[in-house]
Amino acid sequence: MAAQTEIAWTDSTFNPWWGCQKVGQCCDNCYAAALDNRTGGNFFQQGKQPKTLSDSYWQQPLRWQRQAKKSGKHRKVFCGSMCDWTDKDAPADQRDRLWQLIRETPMLDWQLLTKRASNICKCLPNDWGNGYANVWLGVTVENQRQGLRRMAMLKEVPAQVRFLSIEPLLEDLGNLDLDGIHWVIVGGESGGKARSMQPEWVGNIHSQCESQKVPFFFKQLGGLGC
């Protein structure tokens, strides 16, 4: 968790648990697994159960809520930078605890990003309806084969805001139907093993966002190296 974060498209991060398993090409150079390893954890190892976090940790978003209410300004919260909220191996009851926290923090705009789009509907609360006003649902889109399939699944889920995290962008995505998508984030991969991203891939997405009137956020060049 971080009250402030280097992730440019959000204000803060929160993790209802810590740990995840790789699910596709986008995970090959996972920053979260590298951080877990550097800090002495092993919660991103195959077969390892994620760890739960302390009650005091769970209090932080409630403080953000009070601050946001006092200021009258919403705070964006990315959930989660060190886990996947639709993970079938989530610690028992922690996802229900997350939904209750989200209900208690209407001034926080929760950005729930997943690489497991097929699990989204199974992980939504019973009172979801057409979506919570303060929840943005997003999927990772790294390539055509896996990423575009996730986008199609996301578009079938009722939500107030749907977004795409197109990072790391690993190939040209071709033609995109962005109907039902409200925000697009694009970025290259970072780190010593970063795979390259071509500027024309970004330009293709940007032009389609402009023509379909979808807000576009460019995060970083990453492995392009310039």
N, C-alpha and C positions, 0 to 999 in steps of 0.2 A: 504494500500500500504506500501511496505517496500523496501528500496534500498538494505537492507540485510535482510535475513530471516533465521529462524531456520529450515525451510524445506530443508532437506539435498540434494534433487535432483534438486534444482533450485538455481538461484542466487538472484532473486528479485520476489516480488509479486505485482500484479496490479489488481484492481477490477473496472470494468466499472460501477458497481452499488453495493449496499450493501443490502443483504437480500436474502432469499431462503426458500423453503418449502421442507419438508421431502418427499422422494420418495421410500424408501426401507429400508431394514435391516441395510445397511451401515450408515444410517442417525440417527439411534436410539440414539447414544451418540455424536451427532455432535459437534465438537470442535468450529465451527464457531458460532453456536447458543449459546453455552455457553459463548463465548467471547462477543457476542452481548449483552447478558443478563448482563454480568459483567460490561460492559461499558455503561449501561443505555439505550440500544436500545430495540426495540421490533419488528425488521424487519424480524424475523424468525418465527413470530406467524402466525397461519393459517389465511389466508385471508388478511394478511398485505402486502401492496405493497412495493417493495424494494425502497430504497432511492437513489436519484442521488447524485453525488459527484461534488466538485467544479471544476471550470476551472483551478485553480492553481494545483490541484491534477493531472489533465490530462496532465499538462506540464512535469511532472517528467519523463515519458518515453522518451520524446524528449531530455531531458538532458542526459539520459542513452545512447541514440543513438549517441549523440555528443561525449560522453566519449568513447564509443565502437569504433566509427569510428577513433578517435584519436589513440587509443591503438592498433587497428587492431584485437581486440578480441571480439567475439560475447558474448552477455550476455543472459542467459536463464531467461525468465520471465514467471512465473506461473500466469495464468489468469483463474479464480480468486479464491482466498482463502476464500472469503466471499460471493460468489455468484456462480451461474451456468450460463455460457455464452449462453446456449441454452434454458434458462427459458422462457416459453411463457409469463410470467408476467414481462418481462424486461421493464424498463421504456422506453417510446416512444423515438425512434431515437438513443438510447444509443448504441445499437449493431452496427448500421451503423457508428456511431462515432468511435467505437472500430476498425472496419475494416479500416477506413481511417487512424487511428493512426498506425495500423499495417503496412499499405502501406508506411507510412512515416518513419518507423524504421526498415530498412532491416538488421541492425546489431543486432537486438534483435530477439532471437528465442522464439517465443510465444508458450507456452505450454498450450493449451486449453483443459481442462479436463471437462467431463460432466458425469452426471448420467442419462441423458435424451437422450440416443443415438438415439431414434426415431426422435428427433427434429433436428439432426445435419444438414441434407441436406436442411431443410427448413430455416436454419439460416446462410447458407453460402452466400457470396456475389456473384453477377452476374458474376464477372470476375474470379471466383475461378478456373475454368478449371481443371487441374490435381493437383491443390493445390498450395498455396504460398510456396516459398522456405523457408520462415522464420516462418512457422506455423507447429507445431506438434499437431496432433489431438489425444486425449486420452479419454478412458472411465474407470470408476471405475468397478472393478470386485471383489466383496466380497464373492460370492457364486456361485454355479452352476446354480440355477434357474434364477436369475436376471442377474448376472454378465456375464455368458457365452453368454447369449442372446445379451447383449450390445456389447461384443467382436465381435460376428458375424455381427452385424449391422455396427460396425466401419470398418470392413474389406471390406465392400461394398462401402465405401466412398473413392473417390480419394484423396490422400494426399501424401506429400513428406515424412512425418514421422508419423507413428501411434504408440502409446504407451498404455500400460495398467498400471493403478494404482491399484495393488492388495492389497489394504489396506482400511479398516481392513479386513484381511483374516479370514473368519469365518468358513470355512470348507475346506476339501480337494477338489480340483477342478478336480480330475481325469485326464483323458487324454486330452491334449491340442493340437490343431492344430494352430501353431503360424505363419503359412504362411501369409505374409503381415503385420506382427507385427515387429516393429524395436527396441523396448525397453520394458522391463518389470521391474516394481518397485514392491517390496513386503514388507509388514510391518504388524505388529500386531497393535491392538488398544491400545491407551494410555488413561490415566485418571483414576479417582477413580472407574468408573463403567466399566472398560475395560473388554471385553470378551476375553477369552484365545485363544491363537493360538498354535497349536502343531508343533514342529520342523519338523516332517515328512511331513506335508503339504508343508512347505517351500522347503524341500529337493526334493519333487516331482516336484515342479515348476522349481527349479534350474536345476535339471537333464534334464528336457525337454528343457529348454532354451539352455543348453550346446549342447545337441544332435541336436537341430534345429538351432544352431548358432545365437541365439538372445541375445543381451546384457542383463545382469541381474543386478539389483541394489537392495541390501537388506537395508531397512531403519532402522527397529527396531524390537525388540522382543515384545514390548508392554506388553499385559496382561499375557504373559507367566510368567513374574515376576522373571526372572533369567538372 
